[in-house]
Amino acid sequence: MNKAISFIVCLTILCGTTASYQQQTSALSLTQKQKQVSTELFRIIKNGKYGFIDQSGKIVIEPQFDLAWSFIDDRAQIKIDDKYGYIDTTGKKIIPPQYRLSYSFSNNLALVLIDYKYGYINSDGKLVIKPQFDEALAFKNGLAAVKIDDKWGYIDFSGKAAIKPQFDRALHFNEGLAAVEIDGKWGYINSNGNIVIQPQFDETLGFFEDLAAVKIKDKYGYINASGKVIIKPQFDDAWEFNEKLAVVKIGEKWGFINFNGQVVIAPKFDRVTKFSQGLAAVKIDDKYGYIDKTGKMIIPPRFDLALAFTNELALVYIGGKANYINKQGQLVWQQTN
């Protein structure tokens, strides 16, 4: 399994949602001209139903959905009676639940499943690329990876093939390059479909902050956009760079490195998240807390599970119940039932 896919699956299991790889990755997508806006509303659960609070902890959309996901570009995916649809930030059903499966908006389009084929709708619910693909990923940077006749290629916004199907597997474009698999090895192509880094890696991640994690002979290192090894393979696991630091695993513990490959936060944690808004969640002795970029514990470990900060709040679990905290570690919202 490709490193990017396995990482997403792990997060999905931890968070207790049914979101797929496409759903998770589409939430990170960029439009062609501007970054997606993640509306400052936060998903909550009450009496088994999902709703949303604002940054102060006030409920702004009453819990009423069987499932719900984060807002992207003022649309949130929801599920009612085994059908998927979308709401706006007032809770109004902009696109009524009607799909067997659907995914978050990305590049102003959303991937939907109709009669066992994947297609794409716009933010008004209009079908703009008819269902025709056996497998597909969300649009990112103007292109979407799709599977046609057992091979993966890329389509543009019109649904036309921009890069002909020729790969055994294909992932999103990021920083101008996309990882593709050919004969069991991963390399990278540019937006014209030309191979710029020959398939040679057992696993890969996308390019972030000019570097990509790759697996060579059971160890992970980092390459640049020309394929040159910048940080030699030496880690048992590795994630993307974010906020100038990357998560790495040495032995059974997790820590952080800088662009030079130097360990700047010693691997002593059982679990971690990437840095977001200056903090990272870490697990020590079965409890999660948050550290800053010096490795100093800012919020003491007291949570059963803790996720990354987004828009100044982080989702944490205490005694099986979901809660939101601010960057001072104060509870902003608590699940009561």
C-alpha positions as CSV (number, residue, x, y, z in Angstrom):
1,M,0.0,0.0,0.0
2,N,1.3,3.5,-0.9
3,K,2.5,5.5,2.1
4,A,0.0,8.3,1.6
5,I,-2.9,5.9,1.4
6,S,-1.9,4.0,4.5
7,F,-1.4,7.2,6.5
8,I,-4.9,8.4,5.6
9,V,-6.4,5.1,6.5
10,C,-4.8,5.3,10.0
11,L,-6.2,8.8,10.6
12,T,-9.6,7.6,9.5
13,I,-9.6,4.8,12.0
14,L,-8.4,7.0,14.8
15,C,-11.0,9.7,14.2
16,G,-13.9,7.2,14.1
17,T,-15.3,8.4,10.8
18,T,-16.1,6.6,7.6
19,A,-14.3,9.2,5.5
20,S,-12.3,7.7,2.7
21,Y,-8.9,8.5,1.2
22,Q,-10.5,10.8,-1.3
23,Q,-12.5,12.7,1.4
24,Q,-9.5,13.3,3.6
25,T,-7.2,14.4,0.8
26,S,-9.8,16.6,-0.9
27,A,-10.0,18.6,2.3
28,L,-6.4,19.7,1.7
29,S,-6.9,20.7,-2.0
30,L,-6.2,24.1,-3.5
31,T,-8.1,25.9,-6.2
32,Q,-6.2,26.9,-9.3
33,K,-6.0,30.5,-8.2
34,Q,-6.5,30.6,-4.5
35,K,-6.4,28.4,-1.4
36,Q,-9.6,26.8,-0.3
37,V,-11.4,28.4,2.6
38,S,-12.2,26.2,5.5
39,T,-15.1,27.8,7.2
40,E,-14.6,28.3,11.0
41,L,-17.3,25.9,12.0
42,F,-16.5,22.7,14.0
43,R,-18.3,19.4,13.8
44,I,-19.8,18.1,17.1
45,I,-21.9,15.1,18.0
46,K,-24.9,15.1,20.4
47,N,-27.4,12.3,21.0
48,G,-25.8,10.5,18.2
49,K,-26.4,13.3,15.7
50,Y,-23.9,15.7,14.1
51,G,-24.0,19.5,14.1
52,F,-21.6,22.4,14.2
53,I,-20.3,25.0,16.7
54,D,-18.5,28.2,16.1
55,Q,-15.1,29.1,17.5
56,S,-16.6,30.2,20.8
57,G,-18.3,26.8,21.3
58,K,-21.8,28.1,20.5
59,I,-24.0,25.7,18.5
60,V,-24.8,27.3,15.1
61,I,-26.2,24.2,13.3
62,E,-28.2,22.0,15.6
63,P,-27.1,18.3,15.6
64,Q,-29.4,16.6,13.1
65,F,-27.3,14.6,10.7
66,D,-26.3,11.0,10.8
67,L,-22.8,12.0,9.7
68,A,-21.1,15.3,8.8
69,W,-17.7,16.4,7.6
70,S,-15.8,19.7,7.8
71,F,-16.8,22.8,5.7
72,I,-14.8,23.4,2.6
73,D,-15.6,26.5,0.5
74,D,-18.8,27.0,2.5
75,R,-20.1,23.4,1.8
76,A,-20.1,20.5,4.2
77,Q,-20.9,17.0,3.3
78,I,-23.7,15.3,5.4
79,K,-25.4,11.9,5.5
80,I,-29.0,11.2,6.3
81,D,-30.7,7.8,5.9
82,D,-27.7,6.4,4.0
83,K,-27.7,9.2,1.5
84,Y,-25.1,11.9,1.1
85,G,-25.7,15.6,0.4
86,Y,-24.4,19.0,1.3
87,I,-25.3,22.0,3.5
88,D,-24.2,25.6,3.6
89,T,-23.0,27.4,6.8
90,T,-26.5,28.1,7.9
91,G,-27.4,24.4,7.9
92,K,-29.6,24.7,4.7
93,K,-29.5,21.6,2.5
94,I,-28.0,23.1,-0.7
95,I,-27.7,19.7,-2.3
96,P,-30.3,17.3,-0.8
97,P,-29.0,13.9,0.3
98,Q,-29.3,11.7,-2.8
99,Y,-25.9,10.1,-3.4
100,R,-24.8,6.6,-2.4
101,L,-21.4,8.1,-1.8
102,S,-19.9,11.5,-2.1
103,Y,-16.9,13.4,-1.1
104,S,-15.7,16.9,0.0
105,F,-15.5,19.7,-2.4
106,S,-12.1,20.5,-3.9
107,N,-11.4,22.9,-6.7
108,N,-15.1,23.8,-6.5
109,L,-16.1,20.3,-7.6
110,A,-17.1,17.2,-5.6
111,L,-16.7,13.5,-6.4
112,V,-20.0,11.5,-6.3
113,L,-21.0,7.9,-7.0
114,I,-24.0,7.3,-9.1
115,D,-25.0,3.8,-10.3
116,Y,-21.6,2.5,-9.3
117,K,-19.7,5.0,-11.4
118,Y,-17.9,8.2,-10.3
119,G,-18.5,11.7,-11.6
120,Y,-18.3,15.3,-10.4
121,I,-20.8,17.9,-9.4
122,N,-20.4,21.7,-8.9
123,S,-21.3,23.6,-5.7
124,D,-25.0,23.9,-6.9
125,G,-25.3,20.2,-7.3
126,K,-25.2,20.2,-11.1
127,L,-23.5,17.2,-12.7
128,V,-20.7,18.6,-14.7
129,I,-18.7,15.5,-15.4
130,K,-20.9,12.5,-16.0
131,P,-20.4,9.3,-13.9
132,Q,-18.1,7.1,-16.0
133,F,-15.1,6.1,-13.9
134,D,-14.6,3.0,-11.8
135,E,-12.3,4.8,-9.4
136,A,-11.4,8.5,-9.1
137,L,-9.8,11.0,-6.8
138,A,-10.8,14.6,-6.0
139,F,-9.6,17.5,-8.2
140,K,-6.5,19.2,-7.1
141,N,-4.6,22.0,-8.9
142,G,-7.0,21.6,-11.8
143,L,-6.5,17.9,-12.4
144,A,-8.1,14.7,-11.1
145,A,-6.7,11.2,-11.2
146,V,-9.2,8.7,-12.6
147,K,-9.1,5.0,-13.5
148,I,-10.1,4.0,-17.1
149,D,-9.8,0.4,-18.3
150,D,-7.5,-0.7,-15.4
151,K,-5.1,2.3,-15.9
152,W,-4.9,5.6,-14.2
153,G,-4.7,9.0,-15.9
154,Y,-5.8,12.6,-15.3
155,I,-8.8,14.6,-16.5
156,D,-9.3,18.4,-16.6
157,F,-12.4,20.4,-15.5
158,S,-14.2,19.5,-18.8
159,G,-13.8,15.8,-18.1
160,K,-11.4,15.3,-21.0
161,A,-8.2,13.3,-20.6
162,A,-5.4,15.7,-19.8
163,I,-2.9,12.9,-19.2
164,K,-3.8,9.6,-20.9
165,P,-4.4,6.5,-18.6
166,Q,-1.1,4.7,-18.4
167,F,-0.3,4.3,-14.8
168,D,-1.0,1.4,-12.4
169,R,-1.9,4.0,-9.7
170,A,-1.8,7.8,-9.5
171,L,-2.1,10.3,-6.7
172,H,-2.8,14.0,-6.4
173,F,-0.6,16.8,-7.9
174,N,1.1,18.9,-5.3
175,E,3.8,21.5,-6.0
176,G,3.6,20.6,-9.7
177,L,4.3,16.9,-9.3
178,A,2.2,13.8,-8.8
179,A,3.3,10.3,-7.6
180,V,2.5,7.5,-10.0
181,E,3.1,3.8,-9.9
182,I,4.5,1.8,-12.8
183,D,5.3,-2.0,-12.4
184,G,5.3,-1.8,-8.6
185,K,7.6,1.2,-8.3
186,W,6.7,4.9,-7.6
187,G,8.0,7.9,-9.4
188,Y,6.7,11.4,-10.3
189,I,5.3,13.1,-13.3
190,N,4.7,16.8,-14.2
191,S,1.4,18.3,-15.3
192,N,2.2,17.4,-18.9
193,G,2.3,13.7,-18.0
194,N,6.1,13.5,-18.4
195,I,8.0,11.4,-16.0
196,V,10.5,13.7,-14.2
197,I,11.6,11.3,-11.5
198,Q,11.8,7.7,-12.6
199,P,9.8,5.1,-10.8
200,Q,12.2,3.5,-8.3
201,F,10.6,3.9,-4.8
202,D,8.7,1.3,-2.9
203,E,6.5,4.0,-1.3
204,T,6.1,7.8,-1.7
205,L,4.4,10.8,-0.4
206,G,3.5,14.1,-2.1
207,F,5.8,17.1,-2.3
208,F,5.4,19.5,0.5
209,E,7.7,22.5,1.2
210,D,9.9,21.3,-1.7
211,L,10.6,17.8,-0.4
212,A,8.9,14.4,-0.6
213,A,9.3,11.4,1.6
214,V,10.3,8.2,-0.2
215,K,11.1,4.6,0.9
216,I,14.3,3.1,-0.3
217,K,15.3,-0.4,1.0
218,D,13.1,-0.3,4.0
219,K,14.1,3.2,5.1
220,Y,12.6,6.6,4.5
221,G,14.4,9.7,3.3
222,Y,13.6,12.8,1.3
223,I,14.1,13.9,-2.2
224,N,13.8,17.2,-4.0
225,A,11.9,18.0,-7.2
226,S,14.7,16.8,-9.4
227,G,14.8,13.4,-7.6
228,K,18.0,14.1,-5.7
229,V,18.2,12.6,-2.3
230,I,18.4,15.5,0.2
231,I,18.0,13.6,3.4
232,K,19.4,10.1,3.2
233,P,17.1,7.1,4.0
234,Q,17.5,6.4,7.7
235,F,14.0,6.5,9.2
236,D,11.6,3.7,9.9
237,D,8.7,5.9,8.9
238,A,8.3,9.5,7.7
239,W,5.6,12.1,6.9
240,E,5.4,15.2,4.8
241,F,7.1,18.5,5.9
242,N,4.7,21.0,7.5
243,E,5.6,24.3,9.1
244,K,9.3,23.4,8.3
245,L,9.3,20.2,10.3
246,A,8.6,16.6,9.4
247,V,7.4,13.7,11.6
248,V,9.8,10.7,11.5
249,K,9.9,7.4,13.3
250,I,13.1,5.9,14.7
251,G,12.7,2.5,16.2
252,E,9.3,2.5,18.0
253,K,9.2,6.3,18.8
254,W,8.2,9.4,16.9
255,G,10.1,12.7,16.7
256,F,10.7,15.6,14.3
257,I,13.4,16.7,11.8
258,N,14.3,19.9,10.0
259,F,15.1,20.4,6.3
260,N,18.7,19.3,6.9
261,G,17.5,16.0,8.3
262,Q,18.6,16.9,11.8
263,V,16.5,15.6,14.7
264,V,15.2,18.7,16.4
265,I,12.7,17.0,18.7
266,A,13.9,13.7,19.9
267,P,11.9,10.6,19.0
268,K,10.3,9.8,22.4
269,F,6.6,9.8,21.6
270,D,4.2,6.9,21.0
271,R,2.1,8.8,18.6
272,V,2.1,12.3,17.1
273,T,0.4,14.7,14.7
274,K,2.1,17.0,12.3
275,F,2.6,20.6,13.5
276,S,-0.3,22.9,12.9
277,Q,-0.6,26.5,14.0
278,G,2.7,26.0,16.0
279,L,1.6,23.0,18.0
280,A,1.7,19.2,17.6
281,A,-0.2,16.6,19.6
282,V,2.0,13.9,21.1
283,K,1.3,10.7,23.1
284,I,3.2,9.8,26.2
285,D,2.2,7.1,28.7
286,D,-1.2,6.6,27.0
287,K,-2.2,10.3,27.2
288,Y,-2.0,13.1,24.6
289,G,-0.8,16.6,25.1
290,Y,0.7,19.3,22.8
291,I,4.3,20.5,22.3
292,D,5.7,23.6,20.6
293,K,8.5,23.5,18.0
294,T,11.2,23.4,20.7
295,G,9.7,20.2,22.0
296,K,8.4,22.0,25.2
297,M,5.1,20.6,26.5
298,I,2.6,23.4,26.2
299,I,-0.6,21.5,27.0
300,P,0.0,18.7,29.5
301,P,-0.9,15.1,28.5
302,R,-4.4,14.4,29.7
303,F,-6.4,13.4,26.6
304,D,-7.2,9.9,25.4
305,L,-6.9,11.1,21.8
306,A,-5.9,14.5,20.4
307,L,-5.9,15.8,16.8
308,A,-4.2,18.8,15.2
309,F,-5.3,22.4,15.7
310,T,-7.5,24.0,13.0
311,N,-8.7,27.5,13.2
312,E,-7.4,27.8,16.7
313,L,-9.3,24.8,18.1
314,A,-8.4,21.1,18.4
315,L,-10.6,18.0,18.8
316,V,-9.7,15.9,21.8
317,Y,-11.3,12.9,23.5
318,I,-11.8,12.4,27.2
319,G,-13.5,9.3,28.5
320,G,-14.8,8.5,25.1
321,K,-16.4,11.9,24.6
322,A,-15.4,14.5,22.1
323,N,-14.3,18.0,23.2
324,Y,-12.7,21.0,21.7
325,I,-9.9,23.0,23.3
326,N,-8.2,26.3,22.5
327,K,-4.4,26.8,22.3
328,Q,-4.3,27.5,26.0
329,G,-5.7,24.0,26.7
330,Q,-9.1,25.3,27.9
331,L,-12.3,23.4,27.1
332,V,-14.4,25.4,24.6
333,W,-17.0,22.7,24.0
334,Q,-17.8,19.4,25.8
335,Q,-19.9,16.5,24.6
336,T,-22.4,15.7,27.4
337,N,-24.2,12.7,25.9
